[in-house]
Amino acid sequence: MTILDGAAQVLRCYGADCTELTVTDLVGRLGWPKSNASRLLRAMRDAGLLETVGDSKRYRPGLLLVDVARAYRRSSSLIDRADAVVAEVSAACGHTGYVTLRAGLEVTAVTDHQGSNALRVSSTIGRRLPAFASATGRSLLARLPDAEVRRLYAAGFEPPSPNAPQDIADLLRRLAEVRRRGYATSHDEANRGVGAIAVAVAEPETAELVSLCISYPAATTDTTERRTIARALLEGAARIGAITGDAAHRPVKRSA
């Protein structure tokens, strides 16, 4: 394993449920020898990738990573366009909205807008969710051919709830429905008690693909509101698609 590989594994440990790490934490998570873990954390701190929390032995992401994240956001006009749409829909419906990316078998939110409703879903920035068991993940997986999806899940998967896809056949059936409707939904799956609607949109020239998502308490949102949210996201994605050349989206026609 190279130093870069090790540093990447350390950074993947951080997320919404893990903002600080100790040497002991790293040994437990990755199974490394304590001396190796300690040496790599110190090296990452010296390089600016991590910083220690006060005088403690805890490490958190350093300012260099914040600067890199900002540069990443600025380099992607697709994320900016998607974020503007999500902000608009979130403000209109009062629910929390995200722009999400897929990395392998997981999805992660890269931007969010907190809802204004008294009862709303909290931010999941930095939290990784299984792609197969989330609306954002299925909206992105639906852009792949079934053969590629089968390859990704050749080892199978463990459903996090009875409402999530139970096997590859169930997943492929749901992806076919996403392609037909243009959007994905989830209800009490990887995020328990949470429902979500998501639409994927692409930038063909750069091969970027993101998901526009609105999340809401599953028990308090009715069918009419969910349809309104889905339509708003589809309309926003169509506006983006008209600019980026995403053939999957066409302007949504309003009924008379």
Summary of the structure (lengths in Angstrom):
residues: 256
radius of gyration: 19.6
end to end distance: 61.8
largest distance: 69.3
contacts: 822
relative contact order: 0.12
helix: 46%
strand: 21%
